[in-house]
Amino acid sequence: MTDPSAIQPSELDQLPDRDPEETAEWQASLDAVTQAAGPHRAAYLMRRTLERAEGAGLALPKLLETDYVNTIPTSAEPSIDGDEEMERKITAWNRWNAAAMVTRGSKHGVGGHIATFASAAWLYETGFNHFFKGKESGEAAGSGDQLYIQGHASPGIYARAFLDGRLTEAQLDNFRRESGGDGLPSYPHPRRLPWLWEFPTVSMGLGPLSAIYQARFNRYLTNRGIKDVSASHVWAFLGDGEMDEPESTAALALAAREGLDNLTYVINCNLQRLDGPVRANFRVVQELEAQFRGAGWNVIKVLWGNAWDELFQLDTTGALVRRLREVPDAQFQTYATRDAAYIREHFFGSEPALVELGKLLTDDKISECFHLSRGGHEARKVYAAYRAALTHKGAPTVILAQTVKGFTLGKGFESKNANHQMKKLTVDEFKDMRDLLDLPIPDSAFVDGQVPYGHPGADSPEVRYLQERRAALGGPAPARRTQPLAPLPAAADKTFASFDKGSGSQNVATTMAFVRLVKDLVRDKETGKRWVPIVPDEARTFGMESLFPSLGIYSPKGQTYEPVDRDQLMYYKEAKNGQILNEGITEAGSMADFIAASTSYATHGEAMIPFYIFYSMFGWQRTADQMWQLGDQLGRGFLVGATAGRTTLTGEGLQHADGHSPVIAATNPAALTYDPAFAYEIAAIVKDGLRRMYGEALPGEDPNVFYYLTVYNEPMPQPAKPAGVDEGIIKGLYRFNTAESAGLSPAANAARIQLLGSGTAIHWTLAAQKMLAEEWGVAADVWSATSWTELRRDALEADEALLRGEERTPYIRTALEGAQGPVLAVSDYMRQVPDQIAQWVEQDYSSLGADGFGLSDTRDAARRHFGVDAESIVVAALAQLARRGEVPASAVKEARAKYGL
């Protein structure tokens, strides 16, 4: 016990104490209890006092941890509104079929995960039977609840859909066998099974992060008057091991700060991750409780089943609770597999009071408590927790439910470190499981050693009960809206055509051109309100501050202060119905916003048009995993990589100089990647993107795509739009000018070269075109390559068509057909970007790009360093022509000397 005289100075010492004598009396009382009844009794009294204070509304800091017991006492548990025995039977069938599906699949080598659902079955079944609202719910019509299912539990969800009649035996047998077209994806994948799954979750950590921003986006839709989805609740099912991912806890403070009581995390604390214990030498439940309480969440612990009630009643000394608080996770895992004698020795034998308590218990009672009775395996415990979560207001709730991994699968599975990798049960193990679950499956059903699926019949009491419960809650779940929405009205042509005339004598960066376009589009009477501007605390960098006063920055509290710049035209305006999502310094959070908004057309039946603008270096590089999640979730919208290119951003250096985001983007099949050079190209691309994603997609076009546009921050002349280039802009390449149309008047027999440039590189290419003509007598035609990636994809499709016996020519080959001379492609990105098309260009092909690490310097110096400035282009062009014998070889040496290369 600590000597009171040795207590360190307190922060309270700096505050006036109006009654030091009273304070001393309270401290003396605590000392007296500690000395007379012991420190545990003193701690108990302090806990009780703090609980009373909190209940009275006193403003006190909360304890970060509570004892290792259930938050809701058994006496306070509400009665289940349903037939518990019927739900037990339904859960038994689902447990069986989940295990059977994976085991049957193992003969094909595809495997699957059994143990996760086995531990979490009641966490799901209780929700499906009593809480999860479907799309046709009266109070949440068209939206329902949003369910983020733990990826490894997917077999259990398929098993329930089979019992419900939504899946067949043949489909279960095609689990993880999708190439035939009628298989089931291994995990929740909306792109693979779009009528069932809404949210992909198995890239661990992204599910919890997305759930928070989905709950927040629901509030955004409601507060902006788009749709009232206040009755929708977001449920995220997570593993305790998954909470190690930084994304899992990255936005906890946001959820608490904004009071997202429409959100519940259910963390399955089976104390195991993929290879072993989650916190082998510690206690993950206590760690998570402290973390969530510290962040401001409501925490409900569901640790022990009813069998433990007797033990707690016998614990008059507090020894049992103390022992539970000190035993590490790995030891609890071991207790689940050892006999009563072992538990008596290693658990109850730790101190005399526990030895005496153990004497009051039979071996059967000890085994029941430590082997079977976990809170997460008992419907009443889970029901009480879910009901409490829904009634709690003002903060999100996390439910920490303790289970046994592999529960009911037998001694070979339960709590074993390897059970995550174990893909099947033997026939004998299935028969033991059948007996444990009391299922009417005869031995004769096991034909040739294969486990059968089990089903009580389409008109059985179990199936009728299941379907009646789902009908009362608004239909099947999970379920994704698949019927197409009415196309959004197209914005006025004049909005886009205003960019066709160019900028005249004014230099404009394409970043600013895009912002101006969006500023015009959000004014559209029909669709303006559906734009969702998202920015990670860099709005002023991208020139978006002009949108602050007109659109407002979303905040559920509105603006509770007077902004320091209120007297300025472009002041910082927050509003409850604000349209801009200014997320702070979090690319991951901004992407989660984008995903929620981009899939609102399916989740809520409300098409929203998100655009997320970010430093291009910090988009794909940091959050490419979320871009895959976006594609998997069939999201639609515009990602905008601003200050794009290796050399366009002066002075920022290696960590800011993006030379590779188009390479990463090219790996994502759902991403349409463009590097526009001019403002009118941006307008054309956005116009076509709105048509494809939100209007009338053409035959063969997938509307479930998203666009990645790179825009630069360098003010440059924006020319007028040439005639007849719209098709080329969208397909990826068009001829911007020829040497003749540029007014350069080359000689009739002049050597000629084709210069392809993209993004900001077009301007150095145009400068090189002029230098080649005036200084070297070479005619150069300049092409704008708006999308190297789309050119490549078109060419790949043409190659595939040829293999099928169809005659098709790649667009890149058609566009360059008859173009005289070699081709030199120039990019502000690594050469790998323009080299995507090399194999389909019939002319001699070479490229220039900014390979390597970025560096801090002026734009001119950086471009010279990477060899992509106008002078470097001229030398490369001459070298290419010299190899063909079209200019003297000496011209190359002369040019290098002239330009100091």
N, C-alpha and C positions, 0 to 999 in steps of 0.2 A: 504494500500500500504506500502511496506517495505521502511523504511528510508535508502537511499543509504549509509549514514554514518555508518549504523549498519551492513552492509554486512560483513560476516565472511571472514577470510583470505582464499585465493584461492590457489589451487595447482599451478596456473600460476605465483604466486608471487615468486616462486623459480627459474623462468626462466627469462633470460634477456629480457627486453622490449626495442627494438631498437628505438622506437619513443613513449615515454610515453604521449607526448602531443596529438598525433593522437588518442591514446587509450582513453584519457580523452574526446576528442571531440565526439567519438562514444558513450561513456557512457552518456555524457551530452545530446546528441541527443535523446537517448532512454528515459532519464528522462523527457525531454521536451515533447515528444509525450505522455508519460504516464500521465503527468500533464494536457496537453491540451486536449487530445482526450480520455483519460481513459485507464486503464490497458488492456482492451480487444482489443482495437485498437493496442496498443503496442505489445501485444502478436501476433496478426495477422501479423503485419509487420515483426516481428522476424521469424515467420514461413515462410513467403514468402522469406525472406533473406536466411534462411537455405536451403530452396528448391532450390533457385538459386545457392547457393554454391555447393550443391550436384550435380546439373545438370552440373555445370562447372567442376566437377571432383575434387573439393577440398576435402582433407582428413579431414573430421569432424565426430565426433561421431553422430550417428543418434538419432533422437527423438524416444523414446520408445512408445509413444502414439500419435495418431492424433485425430482430432475431430470425434465425433460420426456421421460421414457422409460416403457416399460411396467413395471408393478410386478412382473409375473411374467415371468422370462426365458423365451425360447423353449425352452431346454433343460429347463425345469421344467414344461412344459405336459403334462398327462396326455393319453393317447390318447382320442379320442372313441369312446364306446361305441355305435357305429352305423355306418351306411353313408353316408359323407360325400358321395359322388356322388349318391346317391338324395336326400339332403337338399338338395343344390344344385338338382336338378331341381324338387323341390317348391317351393323358394323362388322359382325362376324363374317357375313358374306363378302363384304368389301375387303376385309383382311385376307380372306382366302383367295379371292380372284386376283388381287394385287400380287400376291406371292406366286400364284399359279402362272400368271401372265409372264412374269420375269423368268421363272424356272423353265417354262416351255420355250421361251426365246433363247435360253442359254444353249440349246442344242444347235442353234444356228451361229453361235459365237457372238451374239449381239448383247447378251447380258441385260443389265439393268440393276436398279437399287431396290432392295427389299426392306432394309432395316429402318429407314427413315420414316416411311409411312406407318410401319408397325408401331413405332413409338408415338406417332402423332395422330393416330386414327381418330381418337375422341376429340382432339382439338378441331379437326375438320368436321366430323360428323355432327357434333353439337351445333356448330355454326350453320351447316346446311339444313339441319332440322328445325332450327329455331331463330336464326339471326340474319343470315345472308340474304339480302333482298335481291330479287331478280329484276330483269329489265322491264317487266310489266307490273312491277309493284305500284300500288295505288299512290303511295306517298312519294315514290322516287321513279315515276314513270319515264321510261326511255333511258334511264341511267342505271338504276339499281345500285348495289354496292360494288365497289371495286376490290377484287380479290387478288392479292399477290401471293400465289401458291409457291411454297418452297419447291424448287426444281426437282430435288431428289424424291419428293413425295408424289410425283406425277402418276405412278402406277395405281395409287389409291384413288385418285380422281378419275382415272379411266375405269377402274373397277366400279365406281359408283355410277358413272355414265352408262356402263353395261347393265347394271341392275335396273337402271331407270329406263332402259330401252333406247338410249341414244347411241350406243355402240353395239356391234355384233361380235360374236366369237371370232369371226374371221378377222375383224379389225384388231381385236386383242392379240391374235396370233401374228399380226403384222406390226407389233410394237418394235420400234427401232428398225423397221424395214420399209422405208418410204419410197424407194425408187420406182416401185410399181404404180404409185399414185394413190393408193388407198391405205397407206400405213399410218402408224401413230408416231409422232416425233418423240424422242427420248424425254424431252423436257417441255415446259410450256413455251411453245413457239407459235405465235399468231400467224406468221407467214406460212407455216406448214399446216396448221389446223385452224383456219381463221374463224370457223363458226363456234369454236369452243374456247380457245385461249385468248385472253385480252392482253396479258402482260408477260413478256419474257423475263425470267428471274434467275436463271441458273448461273449467269455470270455474277458470282456472289458479291454482294455489297450494293449492286445496282438496284435490286428490288427495294430494299429499305429506303435508299435515297429517293428513288422514284416515287415511292408511296407517300413520302412527306410532301413532295412537290405536287403530286396528284391531288392530295387533300387540300393543299393551298390553292391549286388551280380551280378546284371546285368552288372554293370561297370567292375566287376572282370572278368566275362566271356569274355567281349569284350577285355579288356586289356591283358588278357592272351592268346587271339587268339583262344579260344574254339569256340565261336560263336559271331558274331557281333549282339548285341541286343540293339544298341544305339538308334534305333527308337522306342523301347518299352517305354511306360510311365507307372508309377505306380500311381494309384489313390486310396487314402484311404478316405473312407466316415466315419465320426466320429460324435459322439454327443458331445455337449458342456459339458454335465455332465460326459461323459466318460473321459474328460481331467483331472478329479480329480485323476484318476488312475496314480500311479507313473510311470508305464511302458509307458503311453501315451506320456510322455515328456522326458523319460530317455535318448533318443538318438538324441534329437534335435540338439545339438552341433555337433555331428558326421555328420549329414546330411548337415549342413551348412559348416563345415570344409572341407568336401570332395566335396562341390559344386554339390550336387545331384539335378541338375535341371531337372532330369528325374522323379521327385517325386512331387506330389501335394496332400496336405491334403485338404479335403473339410469338414469343421466343420459346422454341422447344428446347428445354434444357435437359437433354439426355446425357450431358456431361462428356460427350464424345464428339470429336471432329473426325476427319477422314482417316487419320492414322492412329489415333489414341485419345487420351483424355484431353479435354479442352484446357483446363487449368489443373494439371496433374497435382501440383503441390499447393494449390490455392483453391478458392471457391468462386466459380464464375458467376453464380447467381448473386452472391453478395457484391461482387465487382460491378455487375451490370446494374444492380439496384442503386448503388452509389452513383454510378455514372448517369443514370436516367434521372434520379432524384436531384442530383446536382444541376442537371440541365433544365429542371422544372417540370418533369413529367409526373403523372400519377402512376404509381407502381403497385401492381397487384401480384403477390407471390402465391402460386398454387403448387405447393411442394409435396404435401402429404395427403394420403387418402384417409378414409374413415377409420381404418384399422389403427391409425396412430392416436386416435382420440383417447383411448384408454391409457396409452403410455404417457401422454401429456397430463392426464388427470392424476396419474400416480407420481408425477415429478414435483413433489412438494418442496424440494431443495433447489430446484433450478439446474440440477446437474445434467439432465438430459438435454436441455436447451444449450447449455454451455458446450456439451460434447458435440452436438450437431453443428455448432458454430465453428468448431476448431478442426473437424475432420475434413481433409482435402478431397477434391473431386475424385481423384484416382482411387482413394480408399472406398468411397461410396460405390464406385463402379465395381470394386472387388466384392463388397458386401452383397451385391446383387447376384453374385455367382457362388458364394460360399454357404456352407451349412450353418445351422443354428449354433453349433459348438464353437465354430470359428468366430461368429459374431459375438457370442457371449465373452469370449476371451479378449478380442481385440477392440470391441466397442464398449461393452458394459464393464470390462475389466479395468478400465482406465482409472477409476477412483472408487472408493468404498461406497459412496451413495449410489453409484450406478450398479455396482455389484448387487446391492440389496434390491434395487429396482428390477434387475434381471431375474432375481429369484422369484419374483411375482409373476413371471411370464413363462408360458409353456414354449417348447421348441416350435410348435406349430404357429403360435402367435408371433414369435420373432421372425420366422420365415415369411409369414404373411406380410408383415410390415416391411421387411427389407427386400423382399423379392417381388411383391405384387402391388403393394399399396402406395402408389405415387399419385399425386394430385392430378397430373395430366392424363391419367388412365381412368378417371372416374367422372362420369357425365355430370353429376351434381356439382362437383368442384368447378369444372370448366364452365358449366351453365352459370353458376354464381359469379364467376369472374367476368364473363361476357356481359351479363346483365349490369354488373357494377361499372364496367367500362362505358357502356352506353349511357348510363345515368350520370356519369361524372361530367361536369361542365367546367369549361375554362382552361383545360389543358389536355393534351393527348395522353393516352394510357398505354403502358406496356404491361403485358401479362407474362410473367416468368413462370412457365409451367414445367415442373420436373417430371421426367419420364425415364423409361429404360429403353435404350436403343435395341431394336430387335424384339420388342415385347411380343409375347405369344408365339414366337417362331421356334421356341425350344432352347434347350441348354446349349446347343451348338452355336446359337446365334446371339442370345441375349447378353448384352454388355461386353461382347468380345471385341477386342481392338480391331480385328480384321473384318468385322461384319459389314463395313461399308463396301468392301470389295467382294463380298460373298454373293454370288448370283443365283444360287439355287438351293432347294431343300431336297433331300432324298424322299422316296416314297414313304418310308417309315416315319420320317419327320413330319410329312404331311398328314399321315394318319394320326399321329400324336396331336398335331395342331387341330385336326378335325374334332377329335374327342374333347380337347380343351374348349373349343368354341361351340361344341354341341351342335354340329352341322349334320344334317341327314344325307351324308354322302357315303354310299356303300363301298365296300372293298372292290366289288365287281366293276365300279366305275373307273378303276385304275387299269387301263388297257395297255398292255405292252410296256408297263413301267412308266406310262405318261400320266401326269396328274390331270384330272378333269377340271373344267370350269364348273362352278356351282351357281345355280339360279333357282329360286323357289317357284318361278312361274310368273308370267306376265300379269296374271290376275290374282296373285297371291296376296295375303294380308300385308306382307312386308312391302311389296312393290306399290300396292295401293296406298299404304301409309306414307311411304317416301314421296310419292307423287302428290298426294294431298297436302303434305307439308310444304312442298315446293310451290304448289299452286297458291297456297295461302300467302307465301312470301313473294310471289310475283314471277313464278316461272323458273326454269332450270338455271343452274349456276354451277361452275362458271359458264358464261355464254358471251359471245361477241356479236355485236350488230353487224350483219352482212348485207342487208338490203341497201341499195344505193340511195343516196340523198339526191334531192333535186339540185341541179348545178347552180352555183352561185352566179348572179348576174355579172356579166363582164363589165369592167370599168370602161369609161368612155375612151375611145380611140385617141382623142386629143391629149389625154394625159400622157400617153406614150409618144405620140407624134411630136410633142413639144421638144423632144430631144433630137429630132431628126435634122434640125437646122444647124446644130452645132453651137459652140459658145462664142463664135466670132473672135474678137480680140482678147477675150477674157480667158485666162488659164483656169482650168477646173480639174480637180482630182476626181477620179471615178468614185472614190468613197463619198465625196460630197454629192456627186450625181445620183448615186443610189439613195442617199438620205433624202435628197430633194424629191425623187420619184416616190418614195414611201410617204413623204409629207403630203404629196398630191393625192396618193391613193387612199390615205386614211380620211380624206375629206369626202370621199365618194359616199353619196347618200345611201346606196344599197349595201355596200360591203365594207365601208370604212371602219365600222365598229368591230369588224371581225379580225382586223390586223392586231397582232400581239407583238409589239416591239420588245425584244429581250436584249439586255446589255449587261455585261459584268463590270459595272462601275467604271466604264470608260466612255460614257456618252459624250463627254466634252472632247475627248480625244478624236472622236469620229464626227464631231460637228453636229451632234444630235440635241444640244441644249435648247435649240429653238422649239423642240417638241415638248419640253417640260411644261410650259404654261398652258399650251393648247390641249395636250393629251393627259397630262398629269401622270405622276408616278404612283403606282398602286401601293396602298398601305391600308390594312384593315382598320387602322385607327384614324385614318385621314391625316390631317396635319395639326398636331397639338401644340405647335410652337410657331413663332414668327420667324421665317427664314431670314438669314442675315442679308441676303441679296433681294429682299422683297421689293425694293425700290427700283430694281433693274427690270428691263424688258423680258429677259430670259431667266427669271428667277426659278429656284428649286421648289417646285410645287408638288406636294404629295396629296393624294385624295383617295377616299374609300372606293371610288369608282374609277380610279386612275387606270390608264390603258397600258402604260409602260411598265415592264417588269425590270427594275434596276436592282440586280441581285447582290451587289457588293462584289468582293473579289473572290468569285467562285465560278470557274468555268464549268465544273461538274454540276453545280446547282443550276446554272443557266441552261445547260443541256437537259437537265431533268425537267425544267420548265418547258423547254422546247418540245420534249417528248410528250408531255401532258397536253400541250396545246395542239400539237400536230396530229394527235389521235383523238381529239375531241369529237370529230365527225363520227367515230365509231362508239366511243365511250358514252357520249351524251347525245348523239344525234345532232350536234351543232358544229358545223364546219368552221374552224378558226384558221387564220393565216399567220403563223408565227414567222418572224424573221429574227434571227439571232446574229448579232454583229459582234465580232471579237478580233483581237489581234490574231492574225492567221497563224502565227507561230504557236499560240496557246490554245488552239482549237483542236484540230485532229491529233496533234502530238500528245496532248494531255488527255483527251477524252474520246479517243477513237473507239474504245470499247462501248461507250454510250452511243456513238454513231451506228455501231452494229446493232445495238439494242433498238435504236430508232428505226433502222431498216427492218428488223425482225418484227417490230410492232406496227409496221405499215404506216409509219408517220409521213406527213406531207408538210412542206414548208421550205423556207429559204435560209440556209446557213451562209453567212457572209464573212469571209476572211479578209479583214481590212488591214491596211499597211502591209499588203502582201508582196512577196518577192524578196530575194536575198539582199538587194541593194537599194530598195526604195525607201527604207527607213533609216535616216541618217543618225549616226552617233550611238545607237542603242546596242549594237554589237552582237556577239555570238548568240546569246540566248533569245534575242528578239528577231533575228534575221532568218526568215522562213524561205528555205529553198526547196522544200520537199513536201509541203502539205498536199499538192495535187497527186503525188505518188501514193501517199497513204489513202487519199480519197478514191483513187482509181481502184483500190482493192475492194471497195464496197459496192456490190452490184446495185444497190438502191440509190446510190449517189450519182447525180448528173453533175459533172464538174466542168465549170467554165472559168476561163481566165480572160474576161473581156478587156479590149483595149480602149474602147470609146464609150461615151455616155449612151449613144443611140443603140449600141450593142446590148448594154444593160437593160435598156427599156424593152428591146425585142425579146430578150431571154426571159425577163420577168413576165411579160405579157404572155408568152407561150407557156411558161410554167403555170401561170394561173389557169390558163385554158386546160392544160393537161391534168393538173391535180384537182382543180375545183370546178371546171366547166365540162366541156365535152371532149373526152379523150378519143383519139382516132383509133380505128380498128388495129389491134395488135399493140397498142400503147398501154403500159401499166400505169395507172394513176397513182399507185402507192409507191411513189418515189419522192426524193427530196433533192433540192438543188444546192450545190456549193459554188458560190461565186467568189472569186478573189478580186479585190478592188485595191487600188493603190492610193497613197495619200499625197502623191507628187502632183502639184498643179501643172497641167499640161494643156496645150490647145486641143479642143474637142471639135473635130471636123464635122461637116454636114454629112448626112447619110447618103452614100451612093445609091443609085437606083438598082433594084432587083437583087438585093443582097440578103433578104430576110431568110431564105432557105439556108444559105451558107452559114449565116450567124447561128442558126439552131443546130445545123448538122456539124459545125465545127470549123469550117474553112471557106473563105471567099477571097477573090482578088480585090484588094482595096484600090490599087491603081497599077498602071503600067508606067514605064519610063516616059512614054509619049504623053499619056494623060496627065502626068505630073509636070509636063512642060519642060522636060529635060532635053529633048531633041537629039537623041543619039544618032550616030552615023548609021547608014543603012546596013553596013556590014559589021556593026559593033558586036563584040561578044556579049552574051546575055545570060543572066542568072535570075533564079527565082528566090526571093527572100521571104521566108515565113516567120512572122513574129507574133507573140501573144502578150497580152497585158501591157505593162509599162514598156516592155522591150520593143513594142512597135515603133516607139518614138526614136529610139536609137537606130532602128532598122531604116526608118524614113530618112534620118540624117545620113546614114551610110549610102542609101540609094542616091542621094544628091552628090555625095563625095565621089562615088564610083563613076558617075556620069561626068562630072565637071573636072575631076582630077585624073581619071584613068580611062575615060572613054568607054566605060562599060555600061550597058543598059541593064537595069535591074527592075523587075516587077515585084511589088510588095503585096503580100497576102496577110490577112489577119486570121490567125488560127485561134478561134474562140474556145475550142475544146479539143485538145489532143486526145483526151480519153474517149470522148464520143466518137471521134474518127476511128480510133482503134476498135471500139466495140462494134461499130458498123462493119468494119473490115473483118472482124472475127465472125460475125454473123454471116457475112458473104461467104467466107471460107466454109462454114458449116453447111450453108445451102448447097455449095458445090459438091460436098460429100454426099448430099442427098440427091444429087442429080439435077439440081436447079441451077439455071444460069443467072448469076447475079454478080455485078461488078461493084467493088467497094467504092463508096462515095469519094474517098481521097483520090483514087485513081481516075475517076470520072472528072473530078474538079481540075486535076492537074494535066489532064489529057491534052496533048499538043503544046504544053508550056515548054518553051525553048530553054535549053541549058540545064545546068545542074540546079539542085535545090539545097539551100542553106537555111536551116531552122534555128531561130534564136529565141531564148527564153531567159527570164530572170530566175528560173529554177534550175535545178540540176539537169544535166543533159538527158537523164533518164526520162524526163517528162516529154520533150519533143521526140525522143527516140522511140516512143511507143508506136509511131506510125512508119518507121523506117522500112520495114520489110514489104510494105505495100506501095512504096513510091518507086515508079519505074525509072525515074531519072537518077543520076548520081546524087547521093544524099549525104549530107554531113550536118553537124549541129554544133551550137555553142550554148553553154549554160553556166550557171554559177554553182559549180561543185565545190564541196569542202565546207569548212566552218565559216560562219559569218564573222564580220569584224567591224569595229567602229571606225568610221571615217566619213568623209563627204561622199555623196552619191557618185560623183565623177571619179574619185579615187577608188572607191569600191568596185566600180564597173571596170576600171582599168585593171585592177588587181585580178578580177575574175575573167578578164578577157572577153567582156560582152559589150563594151562601149562601141560607139560608131566606128572608131578607128580600127578596133579589133575585128569588127565585122568586115570592114573593107579588106583587111589583110587576109582573113579567112576566105573571102569570096575570090580574091585574086589567086590565092593558093589553089583553090578548087578548079578555077579556070585554067591555071598554068598546068595542072596535072593532065588536063584534057588537050593541052597545046593551043588554047584559044587566046592566051596572053603570054608574053615572054616570061620565062621563069625569073628574070632579073627584076620584074615588076614587084614581085613579092618582097625581095630583099630591099628594094628601094623604098617600098611602102613602110616596112618595119623601121627603117632608119628615119624616114620622114616623120613618123608618128611617135618615135621614141619607144617602140615596143621591143 
